[in-house]
Amino acid sequence: MPASGATQRIRVKLSAQRKAQGEKQTVAGLGETSDETPARPASFSAMRDRVYCSIENLDIAPDLGADIGSRRWFRGLGTFVGLSVVALAFWPDFAPLEAASPLPDDAEVVGEFRSHMITPLALGADTGRRMGPTALVRPLAEAPERPQMQMLATLGRGESLERTLRRAGIGSAEAESVTSLIAGAVDLEELEAGTQIDITLGRRPEPGATRPLEQLSFRARFNLELKIDRLDEDGPLALTRRLIRVDDTPLRIRGTVGDSLYRSARAAGAPASAVQAYLKAVGQDVNLQRDVRSTDQFDMIISHRRAATGERQAGQLLYAGLDRGSRNGVSLMRWGKDGEFYSADGEGEEKGGLIAPVPGRMSSRYGMRRHPVLGYRRMHAGVDFRARHGTPIVAVTDGRVTGAGRMGGCGNAVRLRHGNGIDTRYCHMSRIAVQRGQSVKRGQVIGYVGSTGLSTGPHLHYEMYRGGKHVNPTSVSFVTRRQLSGDELGRFRETLQKLKQVEEGAALADLEQTAEEAATAEPEREIDKLDRPRKVS
């Protein structure tokens, strides 16, 4: 075996080296000059080398992966089996461990155990041995109940007020009476889901009876609180209104764009919905990824209400501004019933491209083709849309009706004039829904699909003209902006000027209490004073 012979030669060489080192150390110990530490006696070194050689030559655990089937391999296998047998011989025995003694059957001992248990108070817990029940303890024939019950009911989505009151434990007759009183003060449809109602129920007149309503109060509107209670103990229910003073000063937030416009605005205290509306409005004028720098200043004004009782309510975004230094800035304000944003010049939001005149698939495109009725090739100056008879046809964008009626081979048709010298025509209508000179908006119905004129079936033939010449309708995509003018533009600029005079953070201060509010305010309890923030000197 070559590997085994090489191993033996290495061991013999190693032993010879160690013997030579031992002789050298022995000579040094007899008196020769040496810089190393003096060696031990020669007898001990020789004995140590012999022990090392014996251990090295013993080869107790040979490699079982080499020389398989040889005498050395079988010796290693025997060693492995022997050590395994010894390990299994010392294997520990399995026996159950006694964890705790079983609970005795003696009633007194069981009572002592139970008195030391940790149990919720609602399940009749007792702590300590002296509180354990004994034979002298007798159950009450009737448990006393609380004289009053206070609870907070929440008006669910799609749930009526009467149902909410009945769910809170108020009787049917009183719930109907309370609903009638509240309906006389406010419109029940105005009550928002999530409105919280404080309810206080009195003592039952007899066992099993419904608790009578003592008091009920809730915030019907941000500036109105309603309270229902009894003037006498057995008197009828009465409604009391309490108007709350509300300040509508808008909330103005300014800051530097920094690394992220959204995160900077949120860190400045702007609500998430307002920041999203701001990004959408400003994004119509500038590219937020390319044109906004970290040093630019954002400016937003949000509708805000603060009540004299301390509540606050943030609304929608009113103004969106972006100061870009020497570059053109952005100044937009919400205006009109539609809630669109207009620039300081009265220019409205951008409305993206054209919309399809009918919800159908295009059946014939623009270009030369064989006419299905005339039978020869000629220019098809528009596109055809498949649609059923009577399908509404809408204006592709804002415009004014310049023609509405019979137009030769187009049959019943409508022609619209748009901005930038663009005209559109809608042919083969079964019925026309607009008149000449009328202004129409994007998406407004102007007629219905038919098959009048040179047509083989119900469809819409749609044409577009630029400067009086027909063009391919599919190649044109333009946007529109509404422009304020006249008195409306003057009112818009006046409102914008007032809005920009709002000071930053002016709406964050608490409203000062008036003399009348201070006189009618309830005295503050000592326990409530503990919640006040303490001033750090």
C-alpha positions, 0 to 999 in steps of 0.5 A: 500500500503506497499511502501507508508506506509514505506515512511510515517514512514520514513518522520515522523521519519525524522521530529522527528529527525529534531525537536529534533535537533531544541530543542537541538540547542534551549537549547544550545542557552539559555546558555548551553556550546556547541562546535558547532556554536550557533543555530538560534532562536527557532521560525525560526527553528520550522517554517523551519521544518514545511515548510520542512514537508509540502513540503515533504508531498505534493508529487507533482510528484509521480512515474507513474511507481508504484501503477498504478490506485491508487488515488496517481497515478491519481494525478501524471498523472494530474500533468503531463498533466497540465504541458504539457498543460502549456508548449504547451501554451508557444510554440513560433510562427513560422514566416519567418525572413527577411535576406536581401532586394531583389536586386533593378531593378534600373540599377545605383544601380545594377551597384553599387552593382556589383562594390563591388562584389568579382569576379575572375579577369579572369571574369572581376572583378572590386573593388570599386565604382569608377571602376564600368562601366558607360554609357561612357564605350564602349566595345572594337571592338578587344581585344589586345593579348599578344605578346608572350605565354610561356607554358610547354608541357609534352610528354605523354605515347605512344604519339608522339613528333609531336602530343605533339607539335600540342597539345601545339598550334604549327602549323602542318607545324612547328610541322613537321619541329621541329620533323624532326630537333630533329630526326636528333639529337636523336632517337625519341624512346629514348625520355621518357614519362614525358619529359617537353618541354619549348615552346614560341609562338610569335605574330599572323601575322593576326587575327585567324592565328596560332602563330609562334614558336619562341623558344623550348627547352627540355632535350633530355637526361640527358647529352644533351639539345636541343634548337630550335629557329630562328636566324632572326625574319622571318628566318627558325628554327635552332637546337642547341645542348648543351652537359652537363657535367655529373659525374658518381661517385656512391653514397655510403650510410652507417649506423647502422641497428637499429630497422629497416633496411629498415627505417634506410636505408631510413633515411640515404637517400637511394631511396626506390627501392634501399633499396628493391633491397638491402634487396632482395640481402642480404636476399639470404645470411642471414636471415634478421629476425633472423641473423641481429642485431641492431648494424650491419652496412649496406653498399650500393652503388647506381649508381648516376649521377649529371649534371653540371646544378644541376640535379641528377639521382639515378639508380640501386643498384650496391653493397650490404654489411653488416658488422656483426662484428665478424660474417661472413659479406655479400659483393655482387656486381651486375655483367653481362648482367643479373644484378645478384649479386655475392659474393666476391668469384664470386659465383652468386645468388641462383636459387630456386629448379627445375621447371616443364619440361612441363606445364602439370599435372602429370599422373603417379607417381614413383613406381611399376605399371602395364606397359600399353604396356608390360602388367606386373608389373614392376618398374616405374623409373620416373613420367609421365606428360600429354602434347599435341604432340609438347609441348616444354620440358625444362631443370629443371635446369642448366646442360650439355647434356650427351646423345641425341638420341634413347634410347631403350624403352624411344624412342627419349630422352635427358639425362642431367648432373647437379651438385652434381651427379644429372642426369635427362632424358626426354623420348618419344620426338617427336623431340630433340632440343639439341646436346651431349656436349651442355650446357643448362640453367634452362628453356631452350627448349631441345625437344618436347613432342611425343610418340616414344618408348614404349608409348601409347600416347603423354606424357613426361616420366621424370627420375632422377638419383643420383649417377647412381641410379634412385630416385623419382623426386618429392623428390629432390629439389635443388638450383643452383649458378653460379660460375665465373672463369678465366678472368671473375673472375679477372675482377669481383674482380678488379671492386669490389675493385674499387667500394669499394674505393668510399667514403661515400657521395662523390657524394653529392657535387655539380660539380664545374663550369669550365671556359668554363661553366662560360663564356657561363652561362647566368647572374643570375637575381636579382629575382633569387637571392632571392631563395638562402638559406641565411647563418645563422651567 
